[in-house]
Amino acid sequence: MSSTHTSPPTANRRLETFSYDDQIVKSFVIATVLWGAVAILLGVVIAFQLAEWRLNFGVPWLTFGRLRPLHTNAAIFAFCGNAIFAGIYYSHQRLCKARLFSDLLSRIHFWGWQVIIVLAAVTLPFGITTGKEYAELEWPIDLLITTIWVVFAVNFFGTLVRRRERHIYVAIWFYIATIVTVAVLHIVNSMELPVTLLKSYSLYSGVQDALVQWWYGHNAVAFFLTTPFLGLMYYFIPKAANRPVYWYRLSIIHFWSLVFIYIWAGPHHLLYTTLPEWAQTLGMVFSIALWMPSWGGMINGLMTLRGVWDKVRTEPGLRFMATSLTFYGMATFEGPLLSIKSVNAIAHFTDWIPGHVHSGTIGWNYMMIAGVLFYLVPKLWNSELYSKKLANLQFWFATIGLVFYIVSMWVAGITQSLMWRAMDDAGRLIYPNFIETVVKIVPMYWVRAIGGTLVLVSFFLMIYNLYMTAKRGKKRGVEVYESYALDDSSLEPGASSHRKLEGLPMVFSVLSVVAILVGSAIEIVPSLMAKNYIVKMDVVRPYTPLELYGRDIYIREGCYTCHSQTVRPMTHEVLRYGKPSEAAEFVYDHPFQWGSKRTGPDLARAGGKYPHMWHYKHFYDPRAVTAGSIMPRYTWLFDNKIDYSTLSKKLAVMKKLGVPYATEEITNAVAIAQAQAAEISKELVENGVPAKIEQMEVVALISYMQRLGVDYGQLPETPVELPSTEVK
Amino acid sequence: MEILIILLPLALLLGATFIGAFIWSARQGQYDDLETPRFRMLLEEKNINRSSTPREDRK
């Protein structure tokens, strides 16, 4: 098939020869497999840490709060990221009948992305984090991501411009949406003001930060884990099955409807928070509407296998793809369901959410990647799949492991949620001690960890299988193809006249998006920082220097991965935690720390609830005050001295962000902080703690804990009793 | 909620970008033929570099 145009070749069309850059695809395939193993291994480690706290080993950089961000970043950006690049670079060249725009850019893209991953691996475990979920990487890495993404975009669109195939196949549209939207999301959510090379504060605060974060967070799922994979699905399923897409028109409708709806669904992560009600409803409605295009895509993919279902039995690649689509259908049914406010009231903050997420990431992403790899590796290495038996074994390990994961998280989530809200006839909480609801679901954490282990085993089986496949490959020279260049003869009447111009509208659209972004940032940022935009509420004051320092420890340790900081307006939450949160309470929170999961209790009203000594004991060993607690010990907080060197600068940066610190407060920050540390230590020393505690980090963290929610929240009238150390 | 000053225009801008892309693609005739593309992508191109494949692999 040298000519693939619908119109016959004419004399004025140039016949061109070209080859594909498959070396870069190979590189990305290898990176996918390696980082995938790391990501899943990390997931298994933190799953066991939730089941057994001792597995935190008392080592700071092995603690759940620091490894969890590493797991999510590795799974999303390292594993799925490299897989996306491999799949896109392979299919894009073939769909365009053109070699990638620049071999050099391809290499910069590859190595740049690997450097980003390594930087993530060496910063996150050491607590260098912005504290925003799925966007934890600090500002220098954010800048590098932006640069590499632009390299990717130029390489991709450059190839598109040079294509020798008039029609832009639907997969390419999914890739375009990915590239454009991820760029915008990343830039907007990563707006931060640096304090030092390794520390910055989010430009936005409180409820605004939350909205930006979840607008990003949801669309990271949409445009990093969904649209690129749908593109891969539309290329690799027909290819692997050797069947045309079931209904091409539906795929076009699928794409455009998905793209227009997805971007609005983010607020469903913030239902019942202080986000304006209309925004919540908007998010909910669009989330439900998403069901349609999602299932349209699933049906289109599955129906492509019409007539070749027997191949699903015999071809491991196709089997993984078909299962992947099935899980995609399940996850995209569950998602809209969870977005309905009344369902969300039950599911939010519980383990149901990680269960839902993993039916997407393991079921949809991992299985699709496995399917794509089983197609790609034999082709790229000129080989045959080493063992179908091994692939089938992998399939069952992965599927059964995933079912363990999902089902245990459903059970854990719903059980805990029902226990949280259980009230007796007198209107009292039946389980007032949060720990009772934790102890109950720990067996489910074991089931999840075992499920995860099965998935990890399946992954290692795949690595071995693919390695042996590649090893058996026969060497071969460069393959050369020929095709006609695009020219006027195949253009519709009235269309643009030069083939080079064709790709330009898209390049222009990308450039204009970037330009307008920069423009609006310059225009809007000053007004955001202006004092008159900060909600005035005299009772809410900025954090003291020591509290701010303590808050940075809270962020560093990843406390938000297990504790929320927002009380929803529900009877049982008010009974358990106190007054519902108000938007005005968070105006000085750069970044917000609402969290998304309550493995431990909410902390929005934790201030003043317990004496300093309680926190002291609790951080040293949570089980000293709460029997059965699964929280890790934070013993290093008792050995690390407070580093006051950047404190004044931190306050100065906060002031730039609109937090009203007085000038003398900034210059005397250290003295003010030391005075407060001395005051807190006094109570601790009275209880027999050595006096040097005054210089240690734990005091700063206690000062922050004691501040949480006290400005606006109601302090209890009577002193709270320490929770019983016995668990029923 | 002044953040909406950024987010709403941005969302609309993204929407507008994609509407623009859609109009461009429709005008360009991308959707005039929704039947052949799905078959065309299945076709494997022929390698014209005879020396690149071992003799026994040639078809």
Interface residues (C-beta under 8 A of the other chain):
Chain A: M1 S2 T4 T6 T17 S19 R94 L95 K97 E165 H167 I168 Y169 V170 W173 I176 A177 V180 T181 V184 V188 Y204 V207 Q208 L211 V212 W215 Y235 P238 K239 N242 R243 P244 V245 Y248 R249 I252 W256 V259 F260 I263 W264 P276 K474 R476 G477 V478 E479 V480 Y481 E482 S483 E492 A495 S496 E502 P505 M506 S509 S512 V513 I516 L517 S520 A521 I524 S527 L528 Y533
Chain B: M1 E2 I3 L4 I5 I6 L7 P9 L10 A11 L13 L14 G15 T17 F18 G20 A21 F22 W24 S25 R27 Q28 G29 Q30 Y31 D32 D33 L34 E35 T36 P37 R38 F39 R40 M41 L42 L43 E44 E45 K46 N47 I48 N49 S51 S52 T53 P54 D57
